[in-house]
Every structure is written in C-alpha cells, then in structure tokens.
Amino acid sequence: MGFNNEGADVIAERLKNWREKEGRQNKKLPMIIGGNIGKNKVTPNEEAWNDYAVCFNKLHPYVDYFAVNVSSPNTPGLRELQEKDSLKKILLNLAMMNNAKAVAKPVLLKIAPDITPAQLDDVIELALEIKLDGIIATNTTISRAGLTTPIEEVEKMGAGGLSGKPVTERSTAIVKYIFEKANGQIPIIASGGIFTAMDAREKLKAGASLVQVWTGFIYEGPAIVSKICKKLNQ
Ligand SMILES: Cc1cc2nc3c(=O)[nH]c(=O)nc-3n(C[C@H](O)[C@H](O)[C@H](O)COP(=O)(O)O)c2cc1C
C-alpha cells in the first residue's frame, strides 16, 4: 500500500493556493491544517529520516503543525521507526530544521495502538528529553480482536489498519498511560473511535488536551464536530 498521494510538491502547491485565496477573503484562516508526513514505501528505513525532512521542508510554510507518522500499518516497516534510535534521528533532525525557520511549527508524533510497552516508555522518555510538542495517540490497529465478523471473512479482507470502534479502548488506554507516566507534561491529541461527545469526554478524562475524529467523520458527516462540541459544553 504505502501512502498513495500526489506527492509533497503537489500538496504544498495546493495548500499555498488555498492559503492565498482564503487569506484574501478572511483575515484569519478558517481552519487549522496539520501536515501528516511519512516515508515512501520504497525508501529503506535507514534513509527514512530524509523523507520526513523533505516533506517537512516542502510543507512547512503552509501548515500549522506537523504529525510525524511512524504508525501507519499500511506502509511496510514504517512502525519499526517507533524504535528509540530511529525516532531520535528523525525527530532531532526535524527539530534542528524547525529551529532554523523564522517561525517554528509544533511537531507531534503519531503512535500506533499496537506499540509495545517498552517502545511506549521509550517514546515518552524521548518526548520529554527533546521537548516534543505532543503525541497523537493513536493510529489504526493491526489487531483483529473483538470483531463480530467471522474470522475467515476478516482474513479475506487482508492486511491493513482497523479504525473506529475496535480501536477505542486501546487508544484511550494509551492516552491514559502517557498522561500518567509523563505527569501531564506531554500534550496529547487523542484519536481512535470517537463518534460521540461521550467518546470525546472519555479521551479528555484519560488526559487528552484535544481530540481528532476520522472514522466518525465518515459515518456521522461533518456535523459531528458541532454535535460533539455542543454536547460537551452542556
Ligand atoms: C482510510 C484511512 C486513512 C488513514 N490515513 C492516515 C494517514 O495517512 N496518516 C495517519 O497518521 N493516519 C491515518 N489514518 C488514521 C486516522 O487518522 C486515525 O488516527 C485512526 O483511524 C483512528 O481514529 P478513528 O477511529 O477516528 O478513525 C487513516 C485512517 C483511515 C481509516
């Protein structure tokens, strides 16, 4: 699979045009844009840091923050980049480039729900050490546990990440673990199985500062955001 898209040059150009157009109409841009960056499928992991650097540089002027994606199950080997040494190389290089820009952009790390406990401890330690702006927890899961669809059918569907309800509990547990282990010192954006205000509240209770909806957006439509916000504020 890999990340099928038109490439960083095309995306950067599109975002640039959008900013110019919106900037002319409104003083303030109507949306926050996060640049989600990952390595190409064909790039060996030892050279992955350079793919992140290329995407980072091209998108930097046009996004508000970055999500460093080392957690998609759809690019072979990508999740191995969650190992401390690989992560350190990628993130320190991005921090160096970021600090050299006129305006630094927040850089967040997006992790997998299937991360091992040892890897998660390493991520937290590293995030505190290098003063990472935050962690996005979590991406989709490779687990097929707890599904009602018969296993033969699930297997026929093939590999790939599972999103929505099946990832809810695991992602909440990871948010809670990071919050407690880091004494609330790492901002957390929670992602995974948020469909309702109650789901969002669970993530906030676990220690998240912000939440993201993805699958919920598909099933509930764009109104999901105002519905959740209204309920949360009641
Ligand atoms: C079709 C699809 C494509 C996705 N693509 C990306 C991606 O490119 N980068 C990334 O970090 N996460 C990606 N994700 C993960 C989502 O951003 C989200 O973290 C995950 O699905 C859990 O949240 P949800 O249960 O609200 O969907 C994708 C998820 C789906 C379902």
The ligand as an SDF file (V2000), in Angstrom:
LIG
                    3D

 31 33  0  0  0  0  0  0  0  0999 V2000
   -8.7800    5.3750    5.3010 C   0  0  0  0  0  0  0  0  0  0  0  0
   -7.8680    5.8500    6.3900 C   0  0  0  0  0  0  0  0  0  0  0  0
   -6.6870    6.5240    6.0330 C   0  0  0  0  0  0  0  0  0  0  0  0
   -5.8170    6.9720    7.0260 C   0  0  0  0  0  0  0  0  0  0  0  0
   -4.6520    7.6250    6.6740 N   0  0  0  0  0  0  0  0  0  0  0  0
   -3.7990    8.0580    7.6350 C   0  0  0  0  0  0  0  0  0  0  0  0
   -2.5890    8.7250    7.2920 C   0  0  0  0  0  0  0  0  0  0  0  0
   -2.2830    8.9450    6.1260 O   0  0  0  0  0  0  0  0  0  0  0  0
   -1.7980    9.1380    8.2990 N   0  0  0  0  0  0  0  0  0  0  0  0
   -2.1050    8.9190    9.6240 C   0  0  0  0  0  0  0  0  0  0  0  0
   -1.3420    9.3230   10.5090 O   0  0  0  0  0  0  0  0  0  0  0  0
   -3.2470    8.2780    9.9750 N   0  0  0  0  0  0  0  0  0  0  0  0
   -4.0860    7.8460    9.0230 C   0  0  0  0  0  0  0  0  0  0  0  0
   -5.2420    7.2050    9.3920 N   0  0  0  0  0  0  0  0  0  0  0  0
   -5.5520    7.0270   10.8250 C   0  0  0  0  0  0  0  0  0  0  0  0
   -6.5470    8.0710   11.3130 C   0  0  0  0  0  0  0  0  0  0  0  0
   -6.0280    9.3650   11.1570 O   0  0  0  0  0  0  0  0  0  0  0  0
   -6.9010    7.8430   12.7990 C   0  0  0  0  0  0  0  0  0  0  0  0
   -5.7640    8.1040   13.5980 O   0  0  0  0  0  0  0  0  0  0  0  0
   -7.3710    6.4170   13.0800 C   0  0  0  0  0  0  0  0  0  0  0  0
   -8.2330    5.9620   12.0490 O   0  0  0  0  0  0  0  0  0  0  0  0
   -8.0950    6.2930   14.4240 C   0  0  0  0  0  0  0  0  0  0  0  0
   -9.1490    7.2410   14.5250 O   0  0  0  0  0  0  0  0  0  0  0  0
  -10.6870    6.9320   14.1080 P   0  0  0  0  0  0  0  0  0  0  0  0
  -11.1090    5.7080   14.8760 O   0  0  0  0  0  0  0  0  0  0  0  0
  -11.4260    8.1730   14.4620 O   0  0  0  0  0  0  0  0  0  0  0  0
  -10.6840    6.6540   12.6370 O   0  0  0  0  0  0  0  0  0  0  0  0
   -6.1330    6.7500    8.3980 C   0  0  0  0  0  0  0  0  0  0  0  0
   -7.3240    6.0710    8.7450 C   0  0  0  0  0  0  0  0  0  0  0  0
   -8.1830    5.6180    7.7620 C   0  0  0  0  0  0  0  0  0  0  0  0
   -9.4400    4.8840    8.1660 C   0  0  0  0  0  0  0  0  0  0  0  0
  1  2  1  0
  2  3  1  0
  2 30  2  0
  3  4  2  0
  4  5  1  0
  4 28  1  0
  5  6  2  0
  6  7  1  0
  6 13  1  0
  7  8  2  0
  7  9  1  0
  9 10  1  0
 10 11  2  0
 10 12  1  0
 12 13  2  0
 13 14  1  0
 14 15  1  0
 14 28  1  0
 15 16  1  0
 16 17  1  0
 16 18  1  0
 18 19  1  0
 18 20  1  0
 20 21  1  0
 20 22  1  0
 22 23  1  0
 23 24  1  0
 24 25  2  0
 24 26  1  0
 24 27  1  0
 28 29  2  0
 29 30  1  0
 30 31  1  0
M  END
$$$$
